[in-house]
Amino acid sequence: MWKRCQCRYNPKVAASASLEYPASAPVLSPPRLPWVDAIRACAILMVVATHVVTTIQQRSFANAGHWWTTLLAHVLVRPCVPLFVMLSGTLLLDPSRSEPIPVFLRKRFSRVLIPYLFWTSVYLALHQLAGNHPLTVSGMLWSVVETPVSGHLWFVQMILGVYLATPVLRIFVRGASRSDLYFFCLIWGIWVLMNACQTMADVNLHIKPYVATSYVGYFVLGYLLRDVAVDGRRKWLLAAFVAAFAFTAVASHIVMARAGGKTSLRFLDNLNPNLIVLSAAIFLLLRDIPYARLYGRVSWLDAAVRSLSGAAYSIYLAHVLVLIALGRYRLDGLVTHPVLGIPIVVGVTTALTWVLVMVMRRAPYLRMAVSG
């Protein structure tokens, strides 16, 4: 069955994806892949939706319709962080991107670390005003290097660690064959399964594949999937998506129902096998949308997607601030039935954060906080 389901490598996929898109970049710039902007824009909407859903999940348990809507929405948007990491691997592991290690680290860290420090300070100040966090020098330092002051900021610490490994991974990728990349992802999959065995069955296997662990696997997987052609096997891709989605939803329902609706990440953790399959399937499905045809029919969508994609990191950092403000007025996903409530709150939160980012970009001393 594996031979029948296996996707074939097609080195022309990336080129064809860029050729179908109207060329507007300077001649010396590499061709822009429209699906990169689209996946990044979808991923940031999914991040906002994840936080909207988790705030109402337990309260929705009292109503079966609300519960299943909230749960299914949570499962669908959960691959948001894997999509971001896979996109980073798609772009940063490209062998054509050749730059000295100090230059690479300076560019990455300046774009990511400065906004992170700014927004960490903002959330620290909010906690201080609410009386939840003492604003001391030691407390601020620990919030930067240890436990983030706001839960969603863990992503920044993780991606900075991946950036530190990128120069080494570039050397590997530059000399790696497709078989080598598949082998790397296979070893990562074994590590994931070993962790699942330890979590689910308390079986601790002491042989650890230390090189291919954690989010580095998503990073390499993103580069691997960039040029994989699905061709006529799209039905297998859809089957994998449906199977992973259904398993995650049913398993999460069982676990959360036993806990009275309390959110559990036992089957929703980004490094679970089912989430890897779901994330890879969504990545490929979004990659292969005919964007030239879509943007030809909806002319304004191209500019909107580009703008949202460009502001994605800043929206990621700032959107919790908007959610906190909306929560004070009880504007959450249960303001009406979650089928409407969740998209409405996600849309309002994203729009308000987007406007905030655009305004800050025009301010001389604040633009560095939203320049990631």
Secondary structure by P-SEA (a helix, b strand, c coil): cccccbbbbbcaaaaaaaaacccccccccccccaaaaaaaaaaaaaaaaaaaaaaccccccccaaaaaaaaaaaaaacaaaaaaaaaaaaccccccccccaaaaaaaaaaacaaaaaaaaaaaaaaaaaaccccccaaaaaaaaccccccccaaaaaaaaaaaaaaaaaaaaaaaccaaaaaaaaaaaaaaaaaaaaaaaccccccccccccccaaaaaaaaaaacccccccaaaaaaaaaaaaaaaaaaaaaaaaaaacccccccccccccaaaaaaaaaaaaaaaacaaaaaaaaccaaaaaaaaaaaaaaaaaacaaaaaaaaaaacccccccccccaaaaaaaaaaaaaaaaaaaaaacccccccccc
